Amino acid sequence: MNTNSDSALALAKGLVEALDGITGEVDVAICPPFVYLETVGRALSSSHIGLGAQDLYFEPDGAYTGEISCQMLKDVACSYVIVGHSERRHKIGEGNELINKKLTAAINSGLLPIFCVGELLEQRQAGQTESVIIEQIEKGMAGLNADKASAVTIAYEPVWAIGTGKTATPRQAQEVHAMIRQFLAKMYGSDYADQVRIQYGGSVKPDNAREIMSQPDVDGLLVGGASLKVDGFAAIVKAAAEAQKAKN
Ligand code: PGA
């Protein structure tokens, strides 16, 4: 719930300019609030930056006051949609079953979901990180075969690191990312696990982006607060592109 119509447009235009020429190593998308999607989308139209939404509702249409369908997102030129963000899970109360319906609807409509998973601080302290994340993936991706699941980007976002200034150490991120990849290999096979993108999110900043992205199982970043300033976000994209180039 950041930006207003002027600042969202200015940010999008600034990013188009700042990221001009950065192609190849990384894909970049931005996910503004619903009401600015159309305006921001127009500003991105001649750029390589993709457009995504922050949520969706799984029903195709009908009496669901206040909700936004996949088709509505496609109407305003969205390619991506975030599903199961920790704030939706923990502040709004979304559970794994609802998230599974949203993920399935997004894929069936041709949107590319960014599916968020992550543990609370008390779950990490109780040694439950792995079991919590496996349950989120098993329940969230239930019913999706490997073909459908290939549309999914996973975002590992430890809840205790989102918007708190506390970043997971590169080692902590790598450990969980490797665990997620191994679990996905069991679910969908090693070809799937090798190609799926697993992003890290949680207090990513220009000064820590490169080190996190350099971890072998970190394929991308989901950036919140630091995406609200052109310079900071552009620096993160550049660091990610360089780290990815070094890995390839
Ligand atoms: P942050 O947010 O980068 O501000 O921690 C991440 C997110 O909202 O997914």
Residues whose N, C-alpha, C, O or C-beta is under 5 A from the ligand:
A	BS01	PGA	A161 I162 G163 T164 G201 G202 S203 V204 L222 V223 G224 G225 A226
